[in-house]
Amino acid sequence: MVMTDQDGNWWFMHEPNSDDPTQKQPLLEPMDNIYFTYFTGMYDRHGNKIFQGDIITSTAHPRRRVVTWNQEMCGYNVRGTHVVDGQHRSTVEVLGNMFENPELVPNTTT
């Protein structure tokens, strides 16, 4: 469950760990490092869901790319091209995401 306090801070509430008898109350964790991403409705070649912010590659285009939302095209894009069009769907692979794997984010100048 997600909640806010009177100061406008966001908190995520975890249920107590049933394996730890000392944890009887829910745990509250500040949401400073939590990012909400959206499922694109598409899957990579291994059946993994593709989310906004994912870093993907494909056998057709082996460079790493970040999945972004393009408001003008009303769709998810990778550098101005639809993420997964029909002909490349079976070649796409999710490598990670830009929040948990920043080292995988490609250099935007290449």
C-alpha positions as CSV (number, residue, x, y, z in Angstrom):
1,M,0.0,0.0,0.0
2,V,1.2,3.5,-0.8
3,M,0.3,6.5,1.5
4,T,1.3,10.1,2.2
5,D,1.9,11.8,5.5
6,Q,0.8,15.3,6.5
7,D,3.9,16.8,5.0
8,G,3.3,15.3,1.6
9,N,5.9,12.6,1.8
10,W,5.1,9.3,0.1
11,W,5.5,6.0,2.0
12,F,5.3,2.3,0.9
13,M,3.9,0.0,3.5
14,H,5.1,-3.6,3.6
15,E,3.3,-6.4,5.4
16,P,5.3,-7.9,8.3
17,N,7.7,-10.7,7.4
18,S,6.0,-13.9,8.5
19,D,9.4,-15.6,8.8
20,D,10.6,-13.0,11.4
21,P,8.7,-13.3,14.7
22,T,10.1,-9.8,15.8
23,Q,8.2,-8.1,13.0
24,K,4.6,-7.7,14.2
25,Q,3.8,-4.3,12.7
26,P,3.8,-3.3,9.0
27,L,7.0,-1.7,7.8
28,L,7.0,1.8,6.3
29,E,9.6,2.7,3.7
30,P,10.1,6.2,2.3
31,M,9.5,6.3,-1.4
32,D,12.4,8.5,-2.3
33,N,13.9,5.9,-4.6
34,I,10.8,4.3,-6.0
35,Y,9.9,5.0,-9.6
36,F,6.6,4.2,-11.3
37,T,6.9,2.8,-14.8
38,Y,4.2,1.8,-17.3
39,F,3.9,-1.6,-19.0
40,T,3.9,-1.0,-22.8
41,G,1.7,-4.0,-23.4
42,M,4.5,-5.7,-25.3
43,Y,6.9,-8.6,-24.5
44,D,10.5,-9.3,-25.5
45,R,11.6,-12.5,-27.2
46,H,11.9,-14.3,-23.8
47,G,8.4,-13.4,-22.7
48,N,9.5,-10.5,-20.3
49,K,7.2,-7.5,-20.1
50,I,8.6,-4.3,-21.6
51,F,8.2,-1.2,-19.4
52,Q,8.8,2.5,-19.9
53,G,12.4,3.1,-18.9
54,D,13.6,-0.4,-19.9
55,I,16.9,-0.7,-21.7
56,I,16.5,-3.0,-24.7
57,T,18.5,-4.4,-27.5
58,S,17.6,-6.5,-30.5
59,T,19.4,-8.7,-33.0
60,A,18.2,-6.4,-35.8
61,H,19.5,-3.3,-34.0
62,P,22.2,-4.4,-31.5
63,R,22.7,-1.0,-29.8
64,R,21.1,-0.5,-26.4
65,R,18.1,1.8,-26.3
66,V,15.9,3.2,-23.6
67,V,12.1,2.8,-24.0
68,T,10.3,6.2,-23.7
69,W,6.8,7.6,-24.2
70,N,6.3,9.8,-27.2
71,Q,3.2,12.0,-26.7
72,E,3.0,13.1,-30.4
73,M,3.0,9.5,-31.6
74,C,0.9,8.2,-28.7
75,G,3.2,5.3,-28.2
76,Y,6.4,3.9,-26.7
77,N,9.5,4.7,-28.7
78,V,13.1,4.0,-28.9
79,R,14.8,7.0,-30.5
80,G,11.7,8.0,-32.5
81,T,10.9,4.5,-33.7
82,H,8.1,2.4,-32.3
83,V,9.5,0.0,-29.7
84,V,8.4,-3.2,-31.2
85,D,6.9,-3.3,-34.6
86,G,5.6,-6.5,-36.1
87,Q,8.8,-7.4,-37.9
88,H,11.2,-7.0,-35.0
89,R,9.1,-8.3,-32.1
90,S,10.9,-11.6,-31.9
91,T,14.4,-9.9,-31.8
92,V,13.9,-7.5,-28.8
93,E,15.5,-8.3,-25.4
94,V,15.1,-6.4,-22.1
95,L,18.6,-5.9,-20.5
96,G,17.5,-4.0,-17.5
97,N,16.1,-0.5,-16.7
98,M,17.5,3.0,-16.4
99,F,16.7,3.2,-12.7
100,E,18.2,0.0,-11.4
101,N,20.9,-0.4,-14.1
102,P,22.1,3.1,-14.9
103,E,25.4,1.7,-16.1
104,L,23.5,0.2,-19.1
105,V,22.0,3.5,-20.2
106,P,23.6,4.2,-23.7
107,N,25.5,7.3,-24.4
108,T,23.0,9.6,-26.2
109,T,25.7,11.1,-28.4
110,T,26.2,7.8,-30.4
